[in-house]
Amino acid sequence: MPTGASIVVEGLSKSFGARTVVNGLDFTVRPGVVTGFLGPNGAGKTTTLRMILGLVRPSAGRALFDGAAYRELAEPQQQVGAMLDASSFHPGRTARGHLLVAATAGGFPRERADELLRLVGLAESADRRVGQFSTGMRQRLGLALALLGDPGVLILDEPLNGLDPEGIRWVRSLLRGLAQEGRTVLISSHLLSEVEQVVDDVLILSRGRLVAQGPLSALRTRTQERTIVDSPDRPALATALGEAGLEAREGRHGFVVTGSTPEEVGGIAFRAGVQLCELRAAHADLEESFLALIADEDAAVAPPSTEETQP
Amino acid sequence: MRNVGRAFAAELRKLTTTRLWWVLAIIMVGYLGLVSAGFAAVFALAASGDAATAAQLPGAGASQAAALLPYSFASSTGYVFVLVFTVMTVTQEWRHATLGPTFLQIPRRGTVLAAKLATGAVAGAAGAVLALLASIGAGALVLLSTGGDPRLGDPEVWSYAGRTVLALALWGVIGIGVGTLMRNQIAAIVTVLAFTQFVQPLLRVAGGFWEPAAVVVDYLPGSASDALSGLSIYSVLGGMPGLSWWLGAVVLAIYAVVFAALGAALSWRRDVTN
């Protein structure tokens, strides 16, 4: 069973003309876990992955697989399996044809192509031209191509895009299994919720900069504690919270109090003699802290706007 | 070396796993067969002296070369099919965004280009064999059935065939270079067709009656190709001596090298962003 190399990225930057799309990235992707490369569309994820794979020349920095650049790999398909855009197929070539071209380039036997077609569930469509394939089928074919050489490292650009729920579940368990075998798995996505269940580590990219990296659990604890509280007498509760110096936002189901525990909020209401009808902790919302991370970066870059105050 | 061999095998497989090659092959064989048969029929009429127009036919019955003219379309027209085919084999990598996967499978881009150039030569040679079968086959059939002499035992016919294989192999390599340089499939096909069907014929006809142009005309790729294969309607029409066959080969090879070098320097090392 091949174990994966670490992917080490050092000072990676890319500018197209005056536009800097990737700005000084430093990170390491370790084997044995699934790493999610997250960020909104246009954050520079695809450009970064293409630099790692030697398709785009970095303006500065480098990306290495156990010390070797992608172009220096002796047997690239057996070391690194990659999936780019799901539309990177000649529409007139069959699924089997695509795999045979790759198998020929890698020096693999013909049977390996059929093996992969069965694995990804495309055996029935092996001799259909890819032009007739749905996005989900193209994704499966892309995965088959990435896995053809049984590589220790997998780099997949938006592998869950366009898959049906059953397909998403299948890919998630496949990726988890591959990581458990000791492979390095790096997948990109613009939706945290899409990969939340499968990733161990995250790299969060916003406007070409890394805004967070580390275990997903660390991202979870970054979320501020919040308490949801409601009272039949809302004005009295608002006054009590205000006097205690807490920040409360009124919603449909009461107040959302940030930076405070239910114990503290309950104590304040008790001392003020305000009756409560709800008091609970709001569970940490990962998606929200993800969006906050991206938004922070946006706010830092965006020029101050005066239009926001107008109705 | 092993990687070069694999890259070459992978490129060949790319050509054979889409429909383009046989669609173009059918069109080429049908077209060349018709034109060669048509010319052979006119020649047969000319020889029998039946047709009034036959007397006005350029060089009819005059020279040995003219008698073989029905066969000449294998090289003088066949090369356009080879050129369009090999140009498209490269430009479709950009058109369908398959260059990324190609470079992932073989990350050394020089190796990929070398494999493509070799594939172009093979495709050109294979195209030449089909073109010769169509032209000589259809031409000889008509000549035979009209009581003419197909001259299939003539060494001139066979040296023409052999040199046509070399010429079209070189055209195959030129197509890879042109496709690499131009990248855009539509633009490349339009340019190739405009040059081979309009610009080049115009220049060559002009060269027939304007002395200064004639010098340049000899070095056009189409003229060099005709000089190499040794048979074309221009040599009969204009009676121009042109280049010797081996000089034609050298000129055509220079075109191949120049286009490949320009493509390698200006296109092949670019970022692959789609």
Interface residues (C-beta under 8 A of the other chain):
Chain A: T47 R50 L53 G54 L55 V56 R57 Y70 R71 E72 L73 P76 Q77 A82 L84 D85 S87 S88 F89 H90 P91 G92 R93 T94 G97 H98 L100 V101 A102 T104 A105 G106 G107 L145
Chain B: R2 R6 A7 A9 A10 R13 K14 T17 T18 R19 L20 Q92 H96 A97 T98 G100 P101 F103 L104 Q105 I106 P107 R108 R269 D271 V272 T273 N274
